[in-house]
Amino acid sequence: MQATLLVELLTEELPPKALKRLGESFAQSLSQELRQDGFLGKASETTAFATPRRLAVSITQVLDVAPDQWHESMGPAVSAPPQALAGFAKKHKVAVTDLVQVDTPKGKVFACKVLVPGSRLETNLDLKIEESLKRLPVPKVMRWGSGEAQFVRPVHGLVILHGSRAIPGTVLGVSASATTRGHRFMSAGSIALASADEYAERLRRDGKVIAAFGERRAEIERQLKAEAGRQGGALGRYDDLLDEVTALVEYPKVYAGGFEPSFLEVPQECLILTMRQNQKYFPLLDAAGRLLAKFLIVSNMDVSDPRHIVGGNERVVRPRLQDARFFYDQDRKRRLEARVPELAKVVYHRKLGSQLERVQRIQLLAGAIARRLGADAAAAERAAWLAKADLLTGMVGEFPELQGVMGRYYALHDGEPPEVADAIEAHYRPRFAGDALPQHPVACALALADKLDALAGLFGIGEKPGGEKDPFALRRAGLGVVRLLVERELPLPLTELAESAELRAFLYERARSYFHQLGYSANEVESVLCLEPQRLDLVPRQLEAVRAFSSLPEAESLAAANKRIGNILKQAGGAPSKFDASLIAAPEEKSLAAAFEALRPEVERAFGALDYTRALKSLASLKTPVDAFFDKVMVMDKDPRVRASRIAFLGALHATMNRIADLSKLAK
């Protein structure tokens, strides 16, 4: 018989940031256990449920008895006496003649096929459930009561239903039943389930619980957007908070609250962060992105008169906003520049000195980069000098996420030029994937200096990222350098920015990842980056040229020829710098040399104009003479002078063909 299996674990409040992953992992692990033992039908489907007070899984087409399975049973070695062989055959109720010889790591043995009857579902199901729970990604477990059970939170209930049949068992010290519990306050009471298939519907109707995480998240999002529209506001970024709030409620209801408009004198980033981080509220913004004196509350209670809920939340948020205003007012009593010397007491890294020493390094580097870009070096150096001062302010001490943001506000309050203040905020960018980049050249210079100092310093003391470990976020810093150079089209040679070959190799690897994510193929990216181009800002043009060249009908043949030339040069140990035109004798050799000499000026002009697509496309005219050359001409001629001249000619041809990209990487 096939039926739906339901397993539900009722707990105390589970960790919200891990809830979604816990639910998915539990469902996947138990489903995999049952599939391995043959209990699942071919079209079986698994559904995970997760709320603050439960983890559950529903699996369709679960057999009550697994099918019989043939297993190979290993017996005595082939050198064993006949009595041992007969005993093995008798034990498994087969004839000696039915035994077969099987190779094993210990040598050949006799074996036989044994039909093992399928086990019943209820046999050890509770052990399978407990093993699945042990495999959950839980960093820390706890004990409760007088028992020995351990889990991320105390467990108070267990449901195991197969169709309409309750399966007995004990998991984490709790005995199974067919009765679940709904919402802590709004449920009609305990819910006796008649079958596993009615679980989600009964919980929602009678228990006031939306059990599926994704369904609950979608309902919250729908209500948030609807209420934001009624309040005349917009939500801004909310995905991360939406996931967390979904893990805090079982039956969501969105209400609107507000605060005194006078708090809007405080920078909105501070107010938004304290509402989101401390209270889990959704701030509302106007069409221009300015904060309104309104916020949305996701409550776990659906009531006809929500005034006490809204009023309570408004009273709770007010002290938080007052704290933000206090920090803001206090911080502005001291200028940023007055805080800079105190950075000498703040350790950046025990091997790299204090934050003040780091500021001094960044200041020199930012000025040098600004001069290279033709930007205001004095402004870049001033911004660098002030860039880390807000680390010592009360607001950033309370909310580290606001470093740079508050520095900008305080710099403007101190009368610093706007480009200096903007650079202080922007020099941390990009903070995350997809984050906006600095706009002004001064900000770009400071952002590069900040990231390059971190990379050079930490690489220099051996703190390189490895495997999944990257405690100093150097991969993010490296990607930030690549994005700045490419997307801001900064004409800075990589050797000037990264002195060590190791750091340059690291940045090229970050560039490979970046261009792959932009949609370029591995071969396209490798054909350009294997040449280690100095200017990453020109790489997009090179990649577009490679893509355009690859679409030509001549591309495959020329790429193959290029690869062949490379192999010849490698075998020859390199090529002489010049070839002797007087030794060009074969008609096919003359034809290729003439075509190459006629083409080379055009390639040089296109290359100088950065028209890489025209430069590569012009190589298409070489296909016919190149094919004829390799068909008729022996490069490794017996005459050493002719051989050397031909190798030198191929070296010149190879260098011209590969000036933009190594075309051999495109060969199939």
Rosetta blueprint (number, residue, H / E / L):
1 M L
2 Q E
3 A E
4 T E
5 L E
6 L E
7 V E
8 E E
9 L E
10 L E
11 T E
12 E L
13 E L
14 L L
15 P L
16 P H
17 K H
18 A H
19 L H
20 K H
21 R H
22 L H
23 G H
24 E H
25 S H
26 F H
27 A H
28 Q H
29 S H
30 L H
31 S H
32 Q H
33 E H
34 L H
35 R H
36 Q H
37 D L
38 G L
39 F L
40 L E
41 G L
42 K L
43 A L
44 S L
45 E L
46 T E
47 T E
48 A E
49 F E
50 A E
51 T E
52 P L
53 R L
54 R E
55 L E
56 A E
57 V E
58 S E
59 I E
60 T E
61 Q E
62 V E
63 L E
64 D L
65 V E
66 A L
67 P L
68 D L
69 Q E
70 W E
71 H E
72 E E
73 S E
74 M E
75 G E
76 P E
77 A E
78 V L
79 S L
80 A L
81 P L
82 P H
83 Q H
84 A H
85 L H
86 A H
87 G H
88 F H
89 A H
90 K H
91 K H
92 H L
93 K L
94 V L
95 A L
96 V H
97 T H
98 D H
99 L L
100 V E
101 Q E
102 V E
103 D E
104 T E
105 P L
106 K L
107 G E
108 K E
109 V E
110 F E
111 A E
112 C E
113 K E
114 V E
115 L E
116 V E
117 P L
118 G L
119 S L
120 R E
121 L L
122 E L
123 T L
124 N L
125 L H
126 D H
127 L H
128 K H
129 I H
130 E H
131 E H
132 S H
133 L H
134 K H
135 R L
136 L L
137 P L
138 V L
139 P L
140 K L
141 V L
142 M E
143 R E
144 W L
145 G L
146 S L
147 G L
148 E L
149 A L
150 Q E
151 F E
152 V L
153 R L
154 P L
155 V E
156 H E
157 G E
158 L E
159 V E
160 I E
161 L E
162 H E
163 G L
164 S L
165 R E
166 A E
167 I L
168 P L
169 G L
170 T E
171 V E
172 L L
173 G L
174 V E
175 S E
176 A L
177 S E
178 A L
179 T E
180 T E
181 R L
182 G L
183 H L
184 R L
185 F L
186 M L
187 S L
188 A L
189 G L
190 S L
191 I E
192 A E
193 L L
194 A L
195 S L
196 A H
197 D H
198 E H
199 Y H
200 A H
201 E H
202 R H
203 L H
204 R H
205 R H
206 D H
207 G L
208 K L
209 V L
210 I L
211 A L
212 A L
213 F H
214 G H
215 E H
216 R H
217 R H
218 A H
219 E H
220 I H
221 E H
222 R H
223 Q H
224 L H
225 K H
226 A H
227 E H
228 A H
229 G H
230 R H
231 Q L
232 G L
233 G L
234 A E
235 L L
236 G L
237 R L
238 Y L
239 D H
240 D H
241 L H
242 L H
243 D H
244 E H
245 V H
246 T H
247 A L
248 L L
249 V L
250 E L
251 Y L
252 P L
253 K E
254 V E
255 Y E
256 A E
257 G E
258 G E
259 F L
260 E L
261 P H
262 S H
263 F H
264 L H
265 E H
266 V L
267 P L
268 Q H
269 E H
270 C H
271 L H
272 I H
273 L H
274 T H
275 M H
276 R H
277 Q H
278 N H
279 Q H
280 K L
281 Y L
282 F E
283 P E
284 L E
285 L E
286 D L
287 A L
288 A L
289 G L
290 R L
291 L E
292 L E
293 A E
294 K E
295 F E
296 L E
297 I E
298 V E
299 S E
300 N L
301 M L
302 D L
303 V L
304 S L
305 D L
306 P L
307 R H
308 H H
309 I H
310 V H
311 G H
312 G H
313 N H
314 E H
315 R H
316 V H
317 V H
318 R H
319 P H
320 R H
321 L H
322 Q H
323 D H
324 A H
325 R H
326 F H
327 F H
328 Y H
329 D H
330 Q H
331 D H
332 R L
333 K L
334 R L
335 R L
336 L H
337 E H
338 A H
339 R H
340 V H
341 P H
342 E H
343 L H
344 A H
345 K H
346 V L
347 V E
348 Y E
349 H E
350 R L
351 K L
352 L L
353 G E
354 S E
355 Q H
356 L H
357 E H
358 R H
359 V H
360 Q H
361 R H
362 I H
363 Q H
364 L H
365 L H
366 A H
367 G H
368 A H
369 I H
370 A H
371 R H
372 R H
373 L H
374 G L
375 A L
376 D L
377 A H
378 A H
379 A H
380 A H
381 E H
382 R H
383 A H
384 A H
385 W H
386 L H
387 A L
388 K L
389 A H
390 D H
391 L H
392 L H
393 T L
394 G H
395 M H
396 V H
397 G H
398 E H
399 F L
400 P H
401 E H
402 L H
403 Q L
404 G L
405 V H
406 M H
407 G H
408 R H
409 Y H
410 Y H
411 A H
412 L H
413 H H
414 D L
415 G L
416 E L
417 P L
418 P H
419 E H
420 V H
421 A H
422 D H
423 A H
424 I H
425 E H
426 A H
427 H L
428 Y L
429 R L
430 P L
431 R L
432 F L
433 A L
434 G L
435 D L
436 A L
437 L L
438 P L
439 Q L
440 H L
441 P H
442 V H
443 A H
444 C H
445 A H
446 L H
447 A H
448 L H
449 A H
450 D H
451 K H
452 L H
453 D H
454 A H
455 L H
456 A H
457 G H
458 L H
459 F H
460 G H
461 I L
462 G L
463 E L
464 K L
465 P L
466 G E
467 G L
468 E L
469 K E
470 D L
471 P L
472 F L
473 A L
474 L H
475 R H
476 R H
477 A H
478 G H
479 L H
480 G H
481 V H
482 V H
483 R H
484 L H
485 L H
486 V H
487 E H
488 R L
489 E L
490 L L
491 P L
492 L L
493 P L
494 L H
495 T H
496 E H
497 L H
498 A L
499 E L
500 S L
501 A H
502 E H
503 L H
504 R H
505 A H
506 F H
507 L H
508 Y H
509 E H
510 R H
511 A H
512 R H
513 S H
514 Y H
515 F H
516 H H
517 Q H
518 L L
519 G L
520 Y L
521 S L
522 A H
523 N H
524 E H
525 V H
526 E H
527 S H
528 V H
529 L H
530 C L
531 L L
532 E L
533 P L
534 Q L
535 R L
536 L H
537 D H
538 L H
539 V H
540 P H
541 R H
542 Q H
543 L H
544 E H
545 A H
546 V H
547 R H
548 A H
549 F H
550 S H
551 S L
552 L L
553 P L
554 E L
555 A H
556 E H
557 S H
558 L H
559 A H
560 A H
561 A H
562 N H
563 K H
564 R H
565 I H
566 G H
567 N H
568 I H
569 L H
570 K H
571 Q H
572 A H
573 G L
574 G L
575 A L
576 P L
577 S L
578 K L
579 F L
580 D L
581 A H
582 S H
583 L H
584 I L
585 A L
586 A L
587 P H
588 E H
589 E H
590 K H
591 S H
592 L H
593 A H
594 A H
595 A H
596 F H
597 E H
598 A H
599 L H
600 R H
601 P H
602 E H
603 V H
604 E H
605 R H
606 A H
607 F H
608 G H
609 A L
610 L L
611 D L
612 Y H
613 T H
614 R H
615 A H
616 L H
617 K H
618 S H
619 L H
620 A H
621 S H
622 L H
623 K H
624 T H
625 P H
626 V H
627 D H
628 A H
629 F H
630 F H
631 D H
632 K H
633 V L
634 M L
635 V L
636 M L
637 D L
638 K L
639 D L
640 P H
641 R H
642 V H
643 R H
644 A H
645 S H
646 R H
647 I H
648 A H
649 F H
650 L H
651 G H
652 A H
653 L H
654 H H
655 A H
656 T H
657 M H
658 N L
659 R L
660 I L
661 A L
662 D L
663 L H
664 S H
665 K H
666 L H
667 A L
668 K L
